């Protein structure tokens, strides 16, 4: 079975919704990355996500819903959750809250909390409305691999494993959502850095976030080794990169940097938001069998730098 490539028009939305209502899997665009969606209230469909990705069943996935739908999957929708949803939804923010009975354990990885997000993409918003339920959707790639920011990336990983991909072009942000945990009796906790800066969240809450990024896995993207191409990744400083190039860097090394460098196999991404937008596209070039290593020199500053460094630290971690 080949995966269908649907166009981002009303017909594509209608076909995607029919597949999802029937228990199938469709990769959908969001402003962050492409997600592999299933009806969040269909246990068999959610289980099929894990099979398609090769993902461990104890890893939670996020429910994507409209801002009106999302609270039904929470047993407690706190004042903090309402404030953050009002401020940043639709957008790249996931809220982890106590789950209601409608949030299946297959979605939550057996946890008593659930991640909820309202994506800021008109095509996926239309699919959510057409299906009528929330959509469980981790990133649409093989488990541990680089997240997809185009439909071509999805097909490279999952062609023949899923029913369809709805192609709406490249994702705007290029990094996954920021995840904040809001549980009773506990401080608001940052679980994953992403497309929304922590400072903006703290400003709305009126208090600092506790850092839980390095803690036990209770949200997507917290596994130590993740976002990795086939070639090993190393993160280097600008001065170290200049030194290596001057010493004669091998042509089978891929260099990813903010600006142009004097090396035949290199990618210049720009600073901060542009770097984040192009990072996964560039990392996927490390799947080329002619690439022996990937060297990444991150930008020096910017509000998305913490999220960029998080992804690079995980992509370069021992596998």
ChimeraX attribute file (.defattr): number of C-alpha atoms within 10 A of each C-alpha:
attribute: neighborCount
match mode: 1-to-1
recipient: residues
	/A:1	8
	/A:2	12
	/A:3	18
	/A:4	16
	/A:5	18
	/A:6	21
	/A:7	16
	/A:8	18
	/A:9	13
	/A:10	12
	/A:11	11
	/A:12	19
	/A:13	22
	/A:14	16
	/A:15	17
	/A:16	30
	/A:17	25
	/A:18	15
	/A:19	17
	/A:20	26
	/A:21	18
	/A:22	14
	/A:23	19
	/A:24	22
	/A:25	27
	/A:26	29
	/A:27	31
	/A:28	30
	/A:29	33
	/A:30	28
	/A:31	23
	/A:32	28
	/A:33	27
	/A:34	33
	/A:35	27
	/A:36	27
	/A:37	30
	/A:38	32
	/A:39	28
	/A:40	27
	/A:41	19
	/A:42	20
	/A:43	15
	/A:44	14
	/A:45	21
	/A:46	27
	/A:47	15
	/A:48	17
	/A:49	26
	/A:50	20
	/A:51	15
	/A:52	20
	/A:53	21
	/A:54	13
	/A:55	17
	/A:56	11
	/A:57	18
	/A:58	16
	/A:59	21
	/A:60	26
	/A:61	27
	/A:62	26
	/A:63	29
	/A:64	29
	/A:65	26
	/A:66	24
	/A:67	16
	/A:68	8
	/A:69	16
	/A:70	20
	/A:71	19
	/A:72	15
	/A:73	24
	/A:74	21
	/A:75	17
	/A:76	16
	/A:77	17
	/A:78	15
	/A:79	11
	/A:80	16
	/A:81	21
	/A:82	13
	/A:83	14
	/A:84	19
	/A:85	20
	/A:86	12
	/A:87	13
	/A:88	18
	/A:89	17
	/A:90	18
	/A:91	20
	/A:92	24
	/A:93	29
	/A:94	30
	/A:95	30
	/A:96	25
	/A:97	24
	/A:98	21
	/A:99	23
	/A:100	16
	/A:101	11
	/A:102	13
	/A:103	24
	/A:104	21
	/A:105	19
	/A:106	23
	/A:107	29
	/A:108	23
	/A:109	18
	/A:110	15
	/A:111	17
	/A:112	17
	/A:113	26
	/A:114	29
	/A:115	30
	/A:116	30
	/A:117	27
	/A:118	27
	/A:119	25
	/A:120	20
	/A:121	18
	/A:122	14
	/A:123	20
	/A:124	30
	/A:125	20
	/A:126	17
	/A:127	24
	/A:128	24
	/A:129	14
	/A:130	16
	/A:131	19
	/A:132	15
	/A:133	22
	/A:134	28
	/A:135	29
	/A:136	29
	/A:137	25
	/A:138	29
	/A:139	28
	/A:140	32
	/A:141	26
	/A:142	20
	/A:143	20
	/A:144	20
	/A:145	22
	/A:146	27
	/A:147	31
	/A:148	30
	/A:149	31
	/A:150	23
	/A:151	23
	/A:152	16
	/A:153	20
	/A:154	26
	/A:155	22
	/A:156	12
	/A:157	19
	/A:158	22
	/A:159	19
	/A:160	14
	/A:161	17
	/A:162	25
	/A:163	19
	/A:164	27
	/A:165	31
	/A:166	24
	/A:167	21
	/A:168	20
	/A:169	14
	/A:170	22
	/A:171	20
	/A:172	19
	/A:173	22
	/A:174	27
	/A:175	28
	/A:176	28
	/A:177	26
	/A:178	23
	/A:179	28
	/A:180	28
	/A:181	26
	/A:182	23
	/A:183	19
	/A:184	11
	/A:185	6
	/A:186	9
	/A:187	14
	/A:188	24
	/A:189	18
	/A:190	22
	/A:191	27
	/A:192	26
	/A:193	27
	/A:194	27
	/A:195	25
	/A:196	22
	/A:197	19
	/A:198	21
	/A:199	13
	/A:200	14
	/A:201	22
	/A:202	14
	/A:203	10
	/A:204	15
	/A:205	16
	/A:206	10
	/A:207	12
	/A:208	16
	/A:209	18
	/A:210	14
	/A:211	15
	/A:212	17
	/A:213	20
	/A:214	12
	/A:215	10
	/A:216	10
	/A:217	16
	/A:218	25
	/A:219	26
	/A:220	18
	/A:221	27
	/A:222	20
	/A:223	17
	/A:224	18
	/A:225	18
	/A:226	22
	/A:227	25
	/A:228	26
	/A:229	23
	/A:230	18
	/A:231	21
	/A:232	18
	/A:233	24
	/A:234	16
	/A:235	18
	/A:236	17
	/A:237	15
	/A:238	16
	/A:239	9
	/A:240	12
	/A:241	19
	/A:242	14
	/A:243	12
	/A:244	13
	/A:245	14
	/A:246	11
	/A:247	9
	/A:248	9
	/A:249	17
	/A:250	14
	/A:251	15
	/A:252	15
	/A:253	19
	/A:254	27
	/A:255	29
	/A:256	25
	/A:257	25
	/A:258	19
	/A:259	15
	/A:260	13
	/A:261	16
	/A:262	11
	/A:263	16
	/A:264	13
	/A:265	15
	/A:266	20
	/A:267	21
	/A:268	17
	/A:269	21
	/A:270	17
	/A:271	19
	/A:272	20
	/A:273	21
	/A:274	16
	/A:275	24
	/A:276	26
	/A:277	24
	/A:278	22
	/A:279	26
	/A:280	24
	/A:281	18
	/A:282	23
	/A:283	27
	/A:284	19
	/A:285	17
	/A:286	24
	/A:287	19
	/A:288	13
	/A:289	10
	/A:290	13
	/A:291	17
	/A:292	17
	/A:293	20
	/A:294	26
	/A:295	21
	/A:296	25
	/A:297	20
	/A:298	25
	/A:299	22
	/A:300	11
	/A:301	10
	/A:302	12
	/A:303	15
	/A:304	22
	/A:305	21
	/A:306	16
	/A:307	23
	/A:308	23
	/A:309	16
	/A:310	17
	/A:311	27
	/A:312	23
	/A:313	19
	/A:314	20
	/A:315	24
	/A:316	22
	/A:317	16
	/A:318	11
	/A:319	11
